[in-house]
Amino acid sequence: MKSLSELRISKGITQEQMAKILSIGVSTYNQYENSQRSIPYNIAKKIAETLEVEVEDIFLPTRFTVSKTNKPKVSNE
């Protein structure tokens, strides 16, 4: 899987251009690209649209919830 910066560069888009497309500051976009700041879903969606990929292709969940399975007790009665 390509990183956000690799995808952006492959499309010939600079960080400055991406920031303008997203209506955010260049420093904010740089923080998104370097995983120094959480990306709001609406921004992630617009990034994916601009790069012509699916959101799930570039933004993976960072946490997974694992639930414990309660096994029924077996009675020997």
PyMOL Python script that loads the backbone (N, CA, C, O; Angstrom):
from pymol import cmd

cmd.read_pdbstr("""\
ATOM      1  N   MET A   1       0.843  -1.177   0.000  1.00  0.00           N
ATOM      2  CA  MET A   1       0.000   0.000   0.000  1.00  0.00           C
ATOM      3  C   MET A   1       0.890   1.243   0.000  1.00  0.00           C
ATOM      4  O   MET A   1       1.875   1.319   0.734  1.00  0.00           O
ATOM      5  N   LYS A   2       0.526   2.206  -0.831  1.00  0.00           N
ATOM      6  CA  LYS A   2       1.289   3.445  -0.920  1.00  0.00           C
ATOM      7  C   LYS A   2       0.897   4.386   0.213  1.00  0.00           C
ATOM      8  O   LYS A   2      -0.235   4.383   0.695  1.00  0.00           O
ATOM      9  N   SER A   3       1.872   5.185   0.616  1.00  0.00           N
ATOM     10  CA  SER A   3       1.604   6.182   1.642  1.00  0.00           C
ATOM     11  C   SER A   3       0.876   7.370   1.015  1.00  0.00           C
ATOM     12  O   SER A   3       0.808   7.511  -0.206  1.00  0.00           O
ATOM     13  N   LEU A   4       0.344   8.204   1.875  1.00  0.00           N
ATOM     14  CA  LEU A   4      -0.361   9.396   1.416  1.00  0.00           C
ATOM     15  C   LEU A   4       0.560  10.275   0.577  1.00  0.00           C
ATOM     16  O   LEU A   4       0.151  10.775  -0.471  1.00  0.00           O
ATOM     17  N   SER A   5       1.794  10.469   1.025  1.00  0.00           N
ATOM     18  CA  SER A   5       2.722  11.316   0.264  1.00  0.00           C
ATOM     19  C   SER A   5       3.057  10.694  -1.096  1.00  0.00           C
ATOM     20  O   SER A   5       3.154  11.406  -2.096  1.00  0.00           O
ATOM     21  N   GLU A   6       3.233   9.359  -1.137  1.00  0.00           N
ATOM     22  CA  GLU A   6       3.523   8.690  -2.414  1.00  0.00           C
ATOM     23  C   GLU A   6       2.368   8.864  -3.401  1.00  0.00           C
ATOM     24  O   GLU A   6       2.590   9.120  -4.585  1.00  0.00           O
ATOM     25  N   LEU A   7       1.142   8.725  -2.911  1.00  0.00           N
ATOM     26  CA  LEU A   7      -0.028   8.903  -3.780  1.00  0.00           C
ATOM     27  C   LEU A   7      -0.131  10.336  -4.282  1.00  0.00           C
ATOM     28  O   LEU A   7      -0.411  10.579  -5.456  1.00  0.00           O
ATOM     29  N   ARG A   8       0.099  11.275  -3.379  1.00  0.00           N
ATOM     30  CA  ARG A   8       0.018  12.690  -3.758  1.00  0.00           C
ATOM     31  C   ARG A   8       1.066  13.021  -4.817  1.00  0.00           C
ATOM     32  O   ARG A   8       0.769  13.674  -5.818  1.00  0.00           O
ATOM     33  N   ILE A   9       2.292  12.563  -4.583  1.00  0.00           N
ATOM     34  CA  ILE A   9       3.386  12.836  -5.528  1.00  0.00           C
ATOM     35  C   ILE A   9       3.113  12.176  -6.877  1.00  0.00           C
ATOM     36  O   ILE A   9       3.389  12.760  -7.925  1.00  0.00           O
ATOM     37  N   SER A  10       2.563  10.945  -6.847  1.00  0.00           N
ATOM     38  CA  SER A  10       2.275  10.246  -8.107  1.00  0.00           C
ATOM     39  C   SER A  10       1.226  10.979  -8.947  1.00  0.00           C
ATOM     40  O   SER A  10       1.174  10.815 -10.166  1.00  0.00           O
ATOM     41  N   LYS A  11       0.400  11.780  -8.291  1.00  0.00           N
ATOM     42  CA  LYS A  11      -0.607  12.576  -9.003  1.00  0.00           C
ATOM     43  C   LYS A  11      -0.063  13.955  -9.404  1.00  0.00           C
ATOM     44  O   LYS A  11      -0.757  14.743 -10.047  1.00  0.00           O
ATOM     45  N   GLY A  12       1.192  14.233  -9.013  1.00  0.00           N
ATOM     46  CA  GLY A  12       1.801  15.513  -9.368  1.00  0.00           C
ATOM     47  C   GLY A  12       1.252  16.687  -8.585  1.00  0.00           C
ATOM     48  O   GLY A  12       1.223  17.814  -9.079  1.00  0.00           O
ATOM     49  N   ILE A  13       0.816  16.423  -7.363  1.00  0.00           N
ATOM     50  CA  ILE A  13       0.221  17.462  -6.519  1.00  0.00           C
ATOM     51  C   ILE A  13       1.189  17.781  -5.384  1.00  0.00           C
ATOM     52  O   ILE A  13       1.703  16.875  -4.728  1.00  0.00           O
ATOM     53  N   THR A  14       1.438  19.070  -5.152  1.00  0.00           N
ATOM     54  CA  THR A  14       2.307  19.479  -4.047  1.00  0.00           C
ATOM     55  C   THR A  14       1.496  19.554  -2.751  1.00  0.00           C
ATOM     56  O   THR A  14       0.265  19.558  -2.776  1.00  0.00           O
ATOM     57  N   GLN A  15       2.197  19.611  -1.628  1.00  0.00           N
ATOM     58  CA  GLN A  15       1.497  19.783  -0.349  1.00  0.00           C
ATOM     59  C   GLN A  15       0.730  21.105  -0.350  1.00  0.00           C
ATOM     60  O   GLN A  15      -0.376  21.183   0.186  1.00  0.00           O
ATOM     61  N   GLU A  16       1.306  22.128  -0.941  1.00  0.00           N
ATOM     62  CA  GLU A  16       0.654  23.432  -1.005  1.00  0.00           C
ATOM     63  C   GLU A  16      -0.647  23.354  -1.800  1.00  0.00           C
ATOM     64  O   GLU A  16      -1.662  23.924  -1.398  1.00  0.00           O
ATOM     65  N   GLN A  17      -0.613  22.650  -2.921  1.00  0.00           N
ATOM     66  CA  GLN A  17      -1.826  22.501  -3.739  1.00  0.00           C
ATOM     67  C   GLN A  17      -2.886  21.697  -2.996  1.00  0.00           C
ATOM     68  O   GLN A  17      -4.070  22.031  -3.033  1.00  0.00           O
ATOM     69  N   MET A  18      -2.455  20.640  -2.326  1.00  0.00           N
ATOM     70  CA  MET A  18      -3.407  19.809  -1.571  1.00  0.00           C
ATOM     71  C   MET A  18      -4.045  20.627  -0.454  1.00  0.00           C
ATOM     72  O   MET A  18      -5.254  20.552  -0.238  1.00  0.00           O
ATOM     73  N   ALA A  19      -3.239  21.401   0.249  1.00  0.00           N
ATOM     74  CA  ALA A  19      -3.770  22.233   1.329  1.00  0.00           C
ATOM     75  C   ALA A  19      -4.808  23.221   0.782  1.00  0.00           C
ATOM     76  O   ALA A  19      -5.836  23.459   1.416  1.00  0.00           O
ATOM     77  N   LYS A  20      -4.539  23.786  -0.377  1.00  0.00           N
ATOM     78  CA  LYS A  20      -5.481  24.731  -0.990  1.00  0.00           C
ATOM     79  C   LYS A  20      -6.778  24.027  -1.377  1.00  0.00           C
ATOM     80  O   LYS A  20      -7.864  24.560  -1.151  1.00  0.00           O
ATOM     81  N   ILE A  21      -6.669  22.822  -1.962  1.00  0.00           N
ATOM     82  CA  ILE A  21      -7.850  22.040  -2.341  1.00  0.00           C
ATOM     83  C   ILE A  21      -8.712  21.757  -1.113  1.00  0.00           C
ATOM     84  O   ILE A  21      -9.941  21.789  -1.180  1.00  0.00           O
ATOM     85  N   LEU A  22      -8.045  21.477   0.015  1.00  0.00           N
ATOM     86  CA  LEU A  22      -8.748  21.109   1.244  1.00  0.00           C
ATOM     87  C   LEU A  22      -9.154  22.316   2.086  1.00  0.00           C
ATOM     88  O   LEU A  22      -9.848  22.167   3.091  1.00  0.00           O
ATOM     89  N   SER A  23      -8.727  23.502   1.682  1.00  0.00           N
ATOM     90  CA  SER A  23      -8.983  24.752   2.429  1.00  0.00           C
ATOM     91  C   SER A  23      -8.425  24.682   3.841  1.00  0.00           C
ATOM     92  O   SER A  23      -9.086  25.057   4.810  1.00  0.00           O
ATOM     93  N   ILE A  24      -7.187  24.190   3.936  1.00  0.00           N
ATOM     94  CA  ILE A  24      -6.499  24.126   5.227  1.00  0.00           C
ATOM     95  C   ILE A  24      -5.085  24.667   5.040  1.00  0.00           C
ATOM     96  O   ILE A  24      -4.641  24.872   3.911  1.00  0.00           O
ATOM     97  N   GLY A  25      -4.382  24.897   6.142  1.00  0.00           N
ATOM     98  CA  GLY A  25      -3.012  25.375   6.072  1.00  0.00           C
ATOM     99  C   GLY A  25      -2.056  24.268   5.625  1.00  0.00           C
ATOM    100  O   GLY A  25      -2.317  23.083   5.832  1.00  0.00           O
ATOM    101  N   VAL A  26      -0.955  24.672   5.013  1.00  0.00           N
ATOM    102  CA  VAL A  26       0.048  23.712   4.564  1.00  0.00           C
ATOM    103  C   VAL A  26       0.616  22.939   5.755  1.00  0.00           C
ATOM    104  O   VAL A  26       0.848  21.734   5.660  1.00  0.00           O
ATOM    105  N   SER A  27       0.840  23.629   6.876  1.00  0.00           N
ATOM    106  CA  SER A  27       1.392  22.949   8.055  1.00  0.00           C
ATOM    107  C   SER A  27       0.416  21.894   8.580  1.00  0.00           C
ATOM    108  O   SER A  27       0.839  20.837   9.047  1.00  0.00           O
ATOM    109  N   THR A  28      -0.865  22.174   8.507  1.00  0.00           N
ATOM    110  CA  THR A  28      -1.867  21.195   8.942  1.00  0.00           C
ATOM    111  C   THR A  28      -1.835  19.985   8.027  1.00  0.00           C
ATOM    112  O   THR A  28      -1.842  18.849   8.500  1.00  0.00           O
ATOM    113  N   TYR A  29      -1.798  20.218   6.715  1.00  0.00           N
ATOM    114  CA  TYR A  29      -1.737  19.096   5.783  1.00  0.00           C
ATOM    115  C   TYR A  29      -0.465  18.282   6.006  1.00  0.00           C
ATOM    116  O   TYR A  29      -0.501  17.051   5.988  1.00  0.00           O
ATOM    117  N   ASN A  30       0.649  18.960   6.215  1.00  0.00           N
ATOM    118  CA  ASN A  30       1.918  18.270   6.464  1.00  0.00           C
ATOM    119  C   ASN A  30       1.804  17.371   7.687  1.00  0.00           C
ATOM    120  O   ASN A  30       2.318  16.252   7.684  1.00  0.00           O
ATOM    121  N   GLN A  31       1.137  17.848   8.729  1.00  0.00           N
ATOM    122  CA  GLN A  31       0.938  17.038   9.935  1.00  0.00           C
ATOM    123  C   GLN A  31       0.071  15.823   9.636  1.00  0.00           C
ATOM    124  O   GLN A  31       0.325  14.745  10.173  1.00  0.00           O
ATOM    125  N   TYR A  32      -0.940  15.970   8.796  1.00  0.00           N
ATOM    126  CA  TYR A  32      -1.764  14.828   8.396  1.00  0.00           C
ATOM    127  C   TYR A  32      -0.906  13.800   7.674  1.00  0.00           C
ATOM    128  O   TYR A  32      -0.980  12.605   7.959  1.00  0.00           O
ATOM    129  N   GLU A  33      -0.103  14.271   6.748  1.00  0.00           N
ATOM    130  CA  GLU A  33       0.700  13.379   5.916  1.00  0.00           C
ATOM    131  C   GLU A  33       1.769  12.643   6.735  1.00  0.00           C
ATOM    132  O   GLU A  33       2.149  11.522   6.400  1.00  0.00           O
ATOM    133  N   ASN A  34       2.237  13.266   7.783  1.00  0.00           N
ATOM    134  CA  ASN A  34       3.280  12.676   8.625  1.00  0.00           C
ATOM    135  C   ASN A  34       2.738  12.030   9.894  1.00  0.00           C
ATOM    136  O   ASN A  34       3.491  11.750  10.827  1.00  0.00           O
ATOM    137  N   SER A  35       1.427  11.795   9.923  1.00  0.00           N
ATOM    138  CA  SER A  35       0.754  11.135  11.052  1.00  0.00           C
ATOM    139  C   SER A  35       0.994  11.836  12.384  1.00  0.00           C
ATOM    140  O   SER A  35       1.095  11.189  13.426  1.00  0.00           O
ATOM    141  N   GLN A  36       1.085  13.150  12.343  1.00  0.00           N
ATOM    142  CA  GLN A  36       1.275  13.918  13.565  1.00  0.00           C
ATOM    143  C   GLN A  36      -0.028  14.541  14.062  1.00  0.00           C
ATOM    144  O   GLN A  36      -0.063  15.201  15.101  1.00  0.00           O
ATOM    145  N   ARG A  37      -1.088  14.317  13.304  1.00  0.00           N
ATOM    146  CA  ARG A  37      -2.387  14.906  13.644  1.00  0.00           C
ATOM    147  C   ARG A  37      -3.476  14.010  13.081  1.00  0.00           C
ATOM    148  O   ARG A  37      -3.345  13.489  11.973  1.00  0.00           O
ATOM    149  N   SER A  38      -4.537  13.831  13.829  1.00  0.00           N
ATOM    150  CA  SER A  38      -5.674  13.037  13.356  1.00  0.00           C
ATOM    151  C   SER A  38      -6.385  13.770  12.224  1.00  0.00           C
ATOM    152  O   SER A  38      -6.494  14.997  12.221  1.00  0.00           O
ATOM    153  N   ILE A  39      -6.863  12.983  11.266  1.00  0.00           N
ATOM    154  CA  ILE A  39      -7.531  13.564  10.107  1.00  0.00           C
ATOM    155  C   ILE A  39      -9.043  13.392  10.257  1.00  0.00           C
ATOM    156  O   ILE A  39      -9.531  12.268  10.370  1.00  0.00           O
ATOM    157  N   PRO A  40      -9.781  14.496  10.258  1.00  0.00           N
ATOM    158  CA  PRO A  40     -11.245  14.385  10.310  1.00  0.00           C
ATOM    159  C   PRO A  40     -11.751  13.630   9.081  1.00  0.00           C
ATOM    160  O   PRO A  40     -11.161  13.726   8.004  1.00  0.00           O
ATOM    161  N   TYR A  41     -12.835  12.886   9.242  1.00  0.00           N
ATOM    162  CA  TYR A  41     -13.344  12.065   8.151  1.00  0.00           C
ATOM    163  C   TYR A  41     -13.646  12.876   6.897  1.00  0.00           C
ATOM    164  O   TYR A  41     -13.342  12.434   5.789  1.00  0.00           O
ATOM    165  N   ASN A  42     -14.236  14.048   7.055  1.00  0.00           N
ATOM    166  CA  ASN A  42     -14.584  14.838   5.864  1.00  0.00           C
ATOM    167  C   ASN A  42     -13.332  15.248   5.081  1.00  0.00           C
ATOM    168  O   ASN A  42     -13.376  15.337   3.854  1.00  0.00           O
ATOM    169  N   ILE A  43     -12.236  15.493   5.766  1.00  0.00           N
ATOM    170  CA  ILE A  43     -10.971  15.829   5.095  1.00  0.00           C
ATOM    171  C   ILE A  43     -10.399  14.571   4.446  1.00  0.00           C
ATOM    172  O   ILE A  43      -9.934  14.622   3.308  1.00  0.00           O
ATOM    173  N   ALA A  44     -10.429  13.444   5.158  1.00  0.00           N
ATOM    174  CA  ALA A  44      -9.932  12.180   4.605  1.00  0.00           C
ATOM    175  C   ALA A  44     -10.682  11.831   3.324  1.00  0.00           C
ATOM    176  O   ALA A  44     -10.086  11.373   2.349  1.00  0.00           O
ATOM    177  N   LYS A  45     -11.996  12.052   3.339  1.00  0.00           N
ATOM    178  CA  LYS A  45     -12.811  11.754   2.163  1.00  0.00           C
ATOM    179  C   LYS A  45     -12.417  12.639   0.985  1.00  0.00           C
ATOM    180  O   LYS A  45     -12.326  12.165  -0.148  1.00  0.00           O
ATOM    181  N   LYS A  46     -12.187  13.910   1.249  1.00  0.00           N
ATOM    182  CA  LYS A  46     -11.809  14.832   0.175  1.00  0.00           C
ATOM    183  C   LYS A  46     -10.407  14.504  -0.354  1.00  0.00           C
ATOM    184  O   LYS A  46     -10.158  14.623  -1.554  1.00  0.00           O
ATOM    185  N   ILE A  47      -9.493  14.094   0.530  1.00  0.00           N
ATOM    186  CA  ILE A  47      -8.158  13.680   0.103  1.00  0.00           C
ATOM    187  C   ILE A  47      -8.282  12.477  -0.831  1.00  0.00           C
ATOM    188  O   ILE A  47      -7.678  12.450  -1.904  1.00  0.00           O
ATOM    189  N   ALA A  48      -9.069  11.484  -0.416  1.00  0.00           N
ATOM    190  CA  ALA A  48      -9.256  10.275  -1.228  1.00  0.00           C
ATOM    191  C   ALA A  48      -9.852  10.615  -2.588  1.00  0.00           C
ATOM    192  O   ALA A  48      -9.412  10.086  -3.609  1.00  0.00           O
ATOM    193  N   GLU A  49     -10.843  11.489  -2.607  1.00  0.00           N
ATOM    194  CA  GLU A  49     -11.453  11.899  -3.875  1.00  0.00           C
ATOM    195  C   GLU A  49     -10.438  12.583  -4.777  1.00  0.00           C
ATOM    196  O   GLU A  49     -10.388  12.317  -5.978  1.00  0.00           O
ATOM    197  N   THR A  50      -9.633  13.459  -4.201  1.00  0.00           N
ATOM    198  CA  THR A  50      -8.621  14.190  -4.965  1.00  0.00           C
ATOM    199  C   THR A  50      -7.580  13.237  -5.545  1.00  0.00           C
ATOM    200  O   THR A  50      -7.127  13.418  -6.676  1.00  0.00           O
ATOM    201  N   LEU A  51      -7.206  12.229  -4.773  1.00  0.00           N
ATOM    202  CA  LEU A  51      -6.190  11.273  -5.224  1.00  0.00           C
ATOM    203  C   LEU A  51      -6.787  10.106  -6.004  1.00  0.00           C
ATOM    204  O   LEU A  51      -6.069   9.215  -6.459  1.00  0.00           O
ATOM    205  N   GLU A  52      -8.114  10.124  -6.151  1.00  0.00           N
ATOM    206  CA  GLU A  52      -8.852   9.102  -6.904  1.00  0.00           C
ATOM    207  C   GLU A  52      -8.645   7.696  -6.344  1.00  0.00           C
ATOM    208  O   GLU A  52      -8.371   6.748  -7.080  1.00  0.00           O
ATOM    209  N   VAL A  53      -8.782   7.589  -5.029  1.00  0.00           N
ATOM    210  CA  VAL A  53      -8.713   6.296  -4.347  1.00  0.00           C
ATOM    211  C   VAL A  53      -9.852   6.240  -3.336  1.00  0.00           C
ATOM    212  O   VAL A  53     -10.526   7.239  -3.084  1.00  0.00           O
ATOM    213  N   GLU A  54     -10.054   5.069  -2.767  1.00  0.00           N
ATOM    214  CA  GLU A  54     -11.051   4.921  -1.703  1.00  0.00           C
ATOM    215  C   GLU A  54     -10.420   5.335  -0.372  1.00  0.00           C
ATOM    216  O   GLU A  54      -9.216   5.171  -0.178  1.00  0.00           O
ATOM    217  N   VAL A  55     -11.225   5.866   0.538  1.00  0.00           N
ATOM    218  CA  VAL A  55     -10.731   6.271   1.850  1.00  0.00           C
ATOM    219  C   VAL A  55     -10.009   5.104   2.521  1.00  0.00           C
ATOM    220  O   VAL A  55      -8.946   5.285   3.114  1.00  0.00           O
ATOM    221  N   GLU A  56     -10.590   3.906   2.424  1.00  0.00           N
ATOM    222  CA  GLU A  56     -10.030   2.724   3.068  1.00  0.00           C
ATOM    223  C   GLU A  56      -8.678   2.312   2.474  1.00  0.00           C
ATOM    224  O   GLU A  56      -7.913   1.592   3.116  1.00  0.00           O
ATOM    225  N   ASP A  57      -8.384   2.764   1.256  1.00  0.00           N
ATOM    226  CA  ASP A  57      -7.118   2.419   0.616  1.00  0.00           C
ATOM    227  C   ASP A  57      -5.927   3.161   1.221  1.00  0.00           C
ATOM    228  O   ASP A  57      -4.789   2.702   1.125  1.00  0.00           O
ATOM    229  N   ILE A  58      -6.196   4.307   1.844  1.00  0.00           N
ATOM    230  CA  ILE A  58      -5.080   5.074   2.403  1.00  0.00           C
ATOM    231  C   ILE A  58      -5.180   5.329   3.897  1.00  0.00           C
ATOM    232  O   ILE A  58      -4.177   5.617   4.550  1.00  0.00           O
ATOM    233  N   PHE A  59      -6.379   5.225   4.437  1.00  0.00           N
ATOM    234  CA  PHE A  59      -6.549   5.469   5.866  1.00  0.00           C
ATOM    235  C   PHE A  59      -7.077   4.214   6.538  1.00  0.00           C
ATOM    236  O   PHE A  59      -8.237   3.846   6.355  1.00  0.00           O
ATOM    237  N   LEU A  60      -6.227   3.559   7.314  1.00  0.00           N
ATOM    238  CA  LEU A  60      -6.612   2.346   8.022  1.00  0.00           C
ATOM    239  C   LEU A  60      -6.976   2.692   9.457  1.00  0.00           C
ATOM    240  O   LEU A  60      -6.448   3.656  10.011  1.00  0.00           O
ATOM    241  N   PRO A  61      -7.868   1.923  10.065  1.00  0.00           N
ATOM    242  CA  PRO A  61      -8.173   2.163  11.478  1.00  0.00           C
ATOM    243  C   PRO A  61      -6.907   1.948  12.310  1.00  0.00           C
ATOM    244  O   PRO A  61      -6.148   1.011  12.066  1.00  0.00           O
ATOM    245  N   THR A  62      -6.693   2.807  13.273  1.00  0.00           N
ATOM    246  CA  THR A  62      -5.501   2.676  14.105  1.00  0.00           C
ATOM    247  C   THR A  62      -5.749   1.816  15.332  1.00  0.00           C
ATOM    248  O   THR A  62      -4.803   1.362  15.976  1.00  0.00           O
ATOM    249  N   ARG A  63      -7.001   1.592  15.655  1.00  0.00           N
ATOM    250  CA  ARG A  63      -7.329   0.773  16.822  1.00  0.00           C
ATOM    251  C   ARG A  63      -8.404  -0.229  16.454  1.00  0.00           C
ATOM    252  O   ARG A  63      -9.334   0.072  15.705  1.00  0.00           O
ATOM    253  N   PHE A  64      -8.261  -1.387  16.980  1.00  0.00           N
ATOM    254  CA  PHE A  64      -9.272  -2.412  16.785  1.00  0.00           C
ATOM    255  C   PHE A  64      -9.783  -2.822  18.145  1.00  0.00           C
ATOM    256  O   PHE A  64      -9.009  -2.941  19.095  1.00  0.00           O
ATOM    257  N   THR A  65     -11.061  -3.036  18.245  1.00  0.00           N
ATOM    258  CA  THR A  65     -11.651  -3.465  19.497  1.00  0.00           C
ATOM    259  C   THR A  65     -11.828  -4.971  19.444  1.00  0.00           C
ATOM    260  O   THR A  65     -12.453  -5.510  18.531  1.00  0.00           O
ATOM    261  N   VAL A  66     -11.272  -5.629  20.426  1.00  0.00           N
ATOM    262  CA  VAL A  66     -11.404  -7.076  20.505  1.00  0.00           C
ATOM    263  C   VAL A  66     -12.285  -7.377  21.702  1.00  0.00           C
ATOM    264  O   VAL A  66     -11.986  -6.989  22.831  1.00  0.00           O
ATOM    265  N   SER A  67     -13.369  -8.072  21.434  1.00  0.00           N
ATOM    266  CA  SER A  67     -14.247  -8.418  22.540  1.00  0.00           C
ATOM    267  C   SER A  67     -13.919  -9.817  23.027  1.00  0.00           C
ATOM    268  O   SER A  67     -13.547 -10.695  22.248  1.00  0.00           O
ATOM    269  N   LYS A  68     -14.063 -10.003  24.311  1.00  0.00           N
ATOM    270  CA  LYS A  68     -13.824 -11.319  24.890  1.00  0.00           C
ATOM    271  C   LYS A  68     -15.061 -12.181  24.681  1.00  0.00           C
ATOM    272  O   LYS A  68     -16.194 -11.708  24.781  1.00  0.00           O
ATOM    273  N   THR A  69     -14.827 -13.412  24.397  1.00  0.00           N
ATOM    274  CA  THR A  69     -15.931 -14.356  24.226  1.00  0.00           C
ATOM    275  C   THR A  69     -16.151 -15.084  25.532  1.00  0.00           C
ATOM    276  O   THR A  69     -15.228 -15.677  26.092  1.00  0.00           O
ATOM    277  N   ASN A  70     -17.360 -15.036  26.004  1.00  0.00           N
ATOM    278  CA  ASN A  70     -17.691 -15.762  27.235  1.00  0.00           C
ATOM    279  C   ASN A  70     -18.206 -17.135  26.852  1.00  0.00           C
ATOM    280  O   ASN A  70     -19.291 -17.280  26.289  1.00  0.00           O
ATOM    281  N   LYS A  71     -17.418 -18.119  27.164  1.00  0.00           N
ATOM    282  CA  LYS A  71     -17.826 -19.489  26.856  1.00  0.00           C
ATOM    283  C   LYS A  71     -18.791 -19.963  27.936  1.00  0.00           C
ATOM    284  O   LYS A  71     -18.580 -19.682  29.116  1.00  0.00           O
ATOM    285  N   PRO A  72     -19.836 -20.670  27.554  1.00  0.00           N
ATOM    286  CA  PRO A  72     -20.774 -21.169  28.570  1.00  0.00           C
ATOM    287  C   PRO A  72     -20.083 -22.238  29.426  1.00  0.00           C
ATOM    288  O   PRO A  72     -19.291 -23.047  28.942  1.00  0.00           O
ATOM    289  N   LYS A  73     -20.408 -22.203  30.664  1.00  0.00           N
ATOM    290  CA  LYS A  73     -19.846 -23.211  31.567  1.00  0.00           C
ATOM    291  C   LYS A  73     -20.524 -24.547  31.323  1.00  0.00           C
ATOM    292  O   LYS A  73     -21.741 -24.620  31.154  1.00  0.00           O
ATOM    293  N   VAL A  74     -19.735 -25.583  31.308  1.00  0.00           N
ATOM    294  CA  VAL A  74     -20.278 -26.919  31.102  1.00  0.00           C
ATOM    295  C   VAL A  74     -20.515 -27.550  32.468  1.00  0.00           C
ATOM    296  O   VAL A  74     -19.628 -27.602  33.321  1.00  0.00           O
ATOM    297  N   SER A  75     -21.679 -28.003  32.633  1.00  0.00           N
ATOM    298  CA  SER A  75     -22.043 -28.636  33.911  1.00  0.00           C
ATOM    299  C   SER A  75     -21.925 -30.139  33.783  1.00  0.00           C
ATOM    300  O   SER A  75     -22.277 -30.706  32.749  1.00  0.00           O
ATOM    301  N   ASN A  76     -21.432 -30.789  34.824  1.00  0.00           N
ATOM    302  CA  ASN A  76     -21.309 -32.264  34.833  1.00  0.00           C
ATOM    303  C   ASN A  76     -22.421 -32.878  35.641  1.00  0.00           C
ATOM    304  O   ASN A  76     -22.191 -33.884  36.312  1.00  0.00           O
ATOM    305  N   GLU A  77     -23.580 -32.340  35.614  1.00  0.00           N
ATOM    306  CA  GLU A  77     -24.702 -32.874  36.417  1.00  0.00           C
ATOM    307  C   GLU A  77     -25.425 -33.940  35.701  1.00  0.00           C
ATOM    308  O   GLU A  77     -26.390 -34.493  36.229  1.00  0.00           O
TER     309      GLU A  77
END
""", "prot")
cmd.dss("prot")
cmd.show_as("cartoon", "prot")
cmd.util.cbc("prot")
cmd.orient("prot")
